[in-house]
């Protein structure tokens, strides 16, 4: 390692080189590393001096890797990724002080919370932290134990298991039903106050999809209540503000409680499901494994 230290006196130089080579920009590398652009330039200049060769061709406002730089970048990026994977693997084996789960606000409130009381009663030594977000965050960067995602089950680099399907049908509160009357058919729902979700980050099915699945033409004229969080959609429906499209995994317990009523007979199957996912190179610790085992018992195996 003494020879390596003579060639590369600071690990920061390797980080600067890797970022600059990946972005082909000293400025972008500086922004990523939270240092100044001159600091990146100086680190790479010292690295080139130590190696005795040019790693970049400097042109007017652009840089390009030399042949030596291309070879060095391939090895450096591979080596740093190997170190990262090893560091995260070691960190995952350290004692767990909690199990963290990333999911949407609606999933946390209407799916997780009604089920957590029983789990916590039987597992008093496990602290669960729910991290709700308005977009699907990188659970490796955070880092988190695992996340709940909507998809087809294909997440390269991740292990997953299926929780349940994504099916949609109209719902409203008993108070709204008493005020507005029950729709006589699926098409009759067009004449009711519709509550919409306009989520900016996650693509989600909506009224057009549900009506289309029933063979009904639907044009969104921009009216009705609109929210960017599905938890608010359900709260508005419970408050009697109109008819919402109910995602089955979210509204099934609310319907059982009598807070919402299902309307019509039509269902729209999105063709995707909800999955629990975690990085395949970072196996869950003992406590996280117990949470995963519990989540598996909650999966709607009969509906797959």
Beta strands, then each sheet from edge to edge (+ up, - down):
strand 1: 56-59
strand 2: 62-65
strand 3: 99-103
strand 4: 128-132
strand 5: 146-151
strand 6: 158-172
strand 7: 195-197
strand 8: 225-227
strand 9: 244-247
strand 10: 261-262
strand 11: 268-279
sheet 1: 1+ 2-
sheet 2: 4+ 3+ 5+ 11- 6+ 9-
sheet 3: 4+ 3+ 5+ 11- 6+ 10-
sheet 4: 7+ 8+
end
